[in-house]
């Protein structure tokens, strides 16, 4: 396992460098100018040029690239071009909000999707199977922003159980959890739809294996057959699904955070785009890419835990 961890970690280093380089280049070739965005379209050319020099945007691209890379290696993400505040501080306050949303949504998806997928597989062709498949198909068909608005109308306006917007009062855990309920439910229901379909398909395939028929012929109860013998062999595709959908949850959280006005990376990203803040936008995208790489590496390691045969590859 240690060898697998070292090998995966070494593979991540060049990927991170390539991702950073691509993000840096895309930020510089994107239309718009931060100095013009800050001063306005009617600012004089002299004022714009002076601000560009102050921001360091008049330097060669290779110099800006090396400075950005050097700062990233030292944990310094630079300062926001629009506010002058350290970008690392802004990300440090926004990142926990986004991670909490993704983690809670994943938990809801697994807690609801795994049992529903098992039940629909065991009761194949029965009314509960048709209802579960219809429910999962509905979850796959509804965009996250539409589902978020519907839940907001239902549980925050028509039946005011949960707050509609905001992230809750700082230091008040119960209030923060109340504000997290609707956003996490929005993404969790979509996650549940994916988990249900994958778990159902995987369980149906496993239940047709010879060792399952052997276990049943020995008189082992159906519940034990499903949970003890079939379920562990359904975990590899479930790990793959979770790895993919955590990435989807992180990206979908941008829209959900905007709908529910949560102070996460999504709002920080949109704000940086509007202000043409290269430094903030570049740093947020690098953080997103780092999360994707970390999730994929964690999934590779979990494969080795779930299926020991993968460790030797």
C-alpha positions in Angstrom: 0.0 0.0 0.0 2.9 2.4 0.8 4.4 1.8 -2.6 1.0 2.5 -4.2 0.7 5.8 -2.3 4.2 6.9 -3.3 3.7 6.0 -7.0 0.4 7.8 -7.1 1.9 10.9 -5.4 4.8 11.0 -7.9 2.4 10.8 -10.8 0.4 13.8 -9.4 3.4 16.3 -9.5 3.7 16.7 -13.3 -0.1 16.8 -13.6 -0.3 19.7 -11.1 2.4 21.5 -13.1 0.6 21.1 -16.4 -2.7 22.2 -14.9 -1.1 25.3 -13.4 0.5 26.2 -16.7 -2.8 25.7 -18.6 -4.7 27.8 -16.1 -2.1 30.6 -16.2 -2.1 30.8 -20.0 -5.9 30.7 -20.2 -6.1 33.6 -17.8 -3.7 35.7 -19.9 -5.4 35.1 -23.2 -8.9 35.6 -21.9 -10.5 38.9 -23.1 -10.7 41.9 -20.8 -8.2 43.8 -18.7 -8.2 44.0 -14.9 -7.0 47.7 -14.9 -9.7 48.7 -17.3 -12.3 46.7 -15.3 -11.3 48.5 -12.1 -11.1 52.0 -13.5 -13.9 51.8 -16.0 -14.2 52.1 -19.7 -13.8 55.9 -19.7 -10.5 55.9 -17.8 -7.6 57.6 -19.6 -4.9 55.4 -21.2 -2.3 56.9 -18.8 -4.3 55.9 -15.7 -4.8 52.4 -17.1 -1.1 52.0 -17.9 -0.1 53.3 -14.5 -2.4 50.7 -12.8 -1.1 47.9 -15.0 2.4 48.8 -13.9 1.3 48.8 -10.2 -0.3 45.4 -10.6 2.7 44.0 -12.4 0.8 43.2 -15.6 3.2 45.0 -17.8 6.0 42.5 -17.2 6.7 39.7 -19.6 4.5 36.6 -19.3 7.4 34.3 -18.5 8.3 36.6 -15.5 4.7 36.6 -14.3 4.6 32.8 -14.7 7.8 32.2 -12.7 6.6 34.5 -9.9 3.3 32.8 -9.7 4.8 29.4 -9.7 7.4 30.4 -7.1 4.6 31.8 -4.9 2.5 28.7 -5.3 5.3 26.4 -4.3 5.7 28.5 -1.1 2.0 28.6 -0.4 1.6 32.2 -1.5 -1.2 32.7 -3.9 -0.6 36.4 -4.3 -2.9 39.4 -3.7 -6.2 40.1 -5.3 -5.9 42.6 -8.1 -9.3 44.2 -7.1 -9.1 44.3 -3.3 -5.4 43.9 -2.5 -6.3 41.3 0.1 -4.3 38.0 0.2 -6.0 35.4 -2.0 -5.0 32.7 0.4 -7.1 34.3 3.1 -10.1 34.5 0.8 -9.8 30.9 -0.2 -9.2 29.8 3.4 -12.6 31.3 4.4 -14.5 30.1 1.3 -13.0 26.6 0.9 -14.5 25.0 4.1 -18.0 26.2 2.9 -17.7 24.4 -0.4 -16.1 21.3 1.1 -18.9 21.1 3.7 -21.5 21.4 0.9 -19.9 18.6 -1.2 -19.3 16.3 1.8 -22.9 16.6 3.1 -24.3 16.1 -0.4 -22.2 13.0 -0.9 -23.3 11.7 2.5 -27.0 12.2 1.6 -26.5 10.6 -1.8 -24.9 7.5 -0.3 -27.2 7.1 2.7 -30.3 7.3 0.4 -28.9 5.9 -2.8 -27.2 2.7 -1.6 -30.3 1.2 0.2 -32.6 2.3 -2.6 -30.3 0.6 -5.2 -30.2 -2.6 -3.1 -33.9 -2.7 -2.7 -34.7 -2.1 -6.3 -32.2 -4.8 -7.3 -33.6 -7.4 -4.9 -37.2 -6.5 -5.8 -36.5 -6.4 -9.5 -39.6 -6.0 -11.7 -41.9 -5.2 -8.7 -43.6 -1.9 -8.0 -40.8 -0.7 -5.7 -38.3 -1.3 -8.5 -40.3 0.7 -11.0 -40.8 3.5 -8.5 -37.1 3.6 -7.6 -36.0 3.7 -11.2 -38.5 6.5 -12.0 -37.3 8.5 -9.0 -33.6 8.1 -10.0 -34.4 9.0 -13.6 -36.1 12.2 -12.4 -33.0 13.1 -10.3 -30.8 12.7 -13.3 -33.1 14.8 -15.5 -33.5 17.9 -13.2 -30.7 20.5 -13.3 -29.3 21.4 -9.9 -30.3 25.1 -10.2 -33.9 24.1 -11.0 -34.1 21.6 -8.1 -32.5 24.2 -5.8 -35.2 26.8 -6.7 -38.0 24.2 -6.3 -36.7 23.2 -2.8 -36.3 26.9 -1.8 -39.9 27.6 -2.9 -41.2 24.6 -1.0 -39.2 24.5 2.2 -38.2 28.1 2.6 -41.2 30.1 1.3 -44.3 27.9 1.2 -43.4 25.9 4.3 -40.7 28.0 6.0 -38.6 25.2 7.7 -35.2 26.1 6.5 -33.5 29.5 5.7 -33.3 30.3 2.0 -30.0 32.2 1.6 -26.7 32.7 3.4 -24.3 30.5 5.2 -25.4 31.1 8.8 -23.9 33.0 11.7 -20.2 32.6 12.3 -19.6 30.3 15.3 -23.2 29.1 15.5 -23.0 25.5 14.3 -26.8 24.9 14.5 -27.6 27.9 12.4 -24.9 26.9 9.8 -26.3 23.4 9.5 -29.8 24.9 8.9 -28.5 27.1 6.1 -26.6 24.0 4.7 -29.7 21.8 4.6 -31.3 23.0 1.4 -28.1 23.3 -0.7 -26.8 19.9 0.4 -30.2 18.4 -0.2 -30.2 19.8 -3.7 -27.0 18.2 -4.7 -27.6 15.1 -2.5 -30.8 14.2 -4.4 -29.0 14.3 -7.7 -26.1 12.3 -6.2 -28.6 9.8 -4.9 -30.0 9.2 -8.4 -26.5 8.3 -9.8 -25.8 6.0 -6.8 -29.2 4.2 -7.1 -28.7 3.4 -10.7 -25.1 2.2 -10.3 -25.8 0.2 -7.2 -28.9 -1.5 -8.8 -26.9 -2.5 -11.9 -23.9 -3.7 -9.9 -26.1 -5.6 -7.5 -28.1 -7.3 -10.2 -24.9 -8.5 -11.8 -23.4 -9.8 -8.5 -26.7 -11.6 -7.5 -26.4 -13.8 -10.7 -22.9 -15.1 -9.7 -22.3 -18.7 -8.8 -21.1 -18.1 -5.3 -24.4 -16.3 -4.6 -26.4 -19.3 -5.7 -24.1 -21.5 -3.6 -24.6 -19.3 -0.5 -28.4 -19.5 -1.0 -28.2 -23.3 -1.4 -26.5 -23.6 2.0 -29.6 -22.0 3.6 -28.1 -18.6 4.3 -30.8 -15.9 4.8 -31.4 -13.6 1.9 -30.5 -10.5 4.0 -27.1 -11.9 4.9 -26.5 -13.0 1.3 -27.1 -9.5 0.1 -25.2 -7.6 2.8 -22.4 -10.1 3.5 -21.6 -11.7 0.2 -23.0 -9.4 -2.6 -22.6 -5.9 -1.3 -18.7 -6.0 -0.8 -18.4 -6.9 -4.5 -20.4 -3.9 -5.5 -18.1 -1.4 -3.9 -15.5 -1.0 -6.7 -18.0 0.6 -9.2 -19.4 2.6 -6.3 -16.0 4.0 -5.5 -15.5 5.0 -9.2 -18.9 6.6 -9.1 -18.1 8.6 -5.9 -14.8 9.8 -7.4 -16.5 11.1 -10.5 -19.5 12.6 -8.7 -17.4 14.3 -6.0 -15.9 16.2 -8.9 -19.4 16.9 -10.3 -20.5 18.1 -6.9 -17.6 20.5 -6.6 -18.4 22.0 -10.0 -22.1 22.0 -9.4 -21.6 23.8 -6.1 -20.8 26.9 -8.0 -24.4 27.3 -9.2 -25.9 26.1 -6.0 -23.8 28.6 -3.9 -25.0 31.4 -6.2 -28.7 30.4 -5.8 -28.5 30.1 -2.1 -26.0 33.0 -1.7 -23.5 30.8 0.2 -20.0 32.2 0.8 -18.1 29.5 -1.0 -15.6 29.2 -3.8 -18.4 29.6 -6.3 -19.1 33.2 -5.3 -15.4 33.9 -5.1 -15.0 32.5 -8.6 -17.8 34.5 -10.2 -16.7 37.7 -8.4 -13.1 37.3 -9.8 -14.5 36.7 -13.3 -16.6 39.9 -13.2 -13.6 42.0 -12.0 -11.1 40.4 -14.4 -9.1 39.5 -11.3 -6.4 37.3 -12.8 -4.7 36.4 -9.5 -7.9 35.4 -7.6 -9.4 33.6 -10.6 -6.2 31.7 -11.3 -5.9 30.7 -7.7 -9.5 29.5 -7.3 -9.2 27.4 -10.5 -5.9 25.9 -9.3 -7.6 25.0 -6.0 -10.5 23.3 -7.9 -8.0 21.4 -10.1 -6.1 20.4 -6.9 -9.3 19.0 -5.4 -10.0 17.0 -8.6 -6.5 15.5 -8.6 -6.7 14.7 -4.9 -10.1 13.0 -5.3 -8.8 10.9 -8.2 -5.7 9.9 -6.2 -7.9 9.0 -3.2 -10.1 6.9 -5.4 -7.0 5.0 -6.8 -6.0 4.3 -3.2 -9.5 3.1 -2.2 -9.5 0.7 -5.2 -6.5 -1.0 -3.6 -8.4 -1.2 -0.3 -11.6 -2.6 -1.8 -9.9 -4.8 -4.4 -6.4 -6.0 -3.2 -5.6 -7.3 -6.7 -5.3 -3.7 -7.9 -2.4 -3.0 -5.6 0.0 -5.2 -7.6 -0.7 -3.4 -10.9 
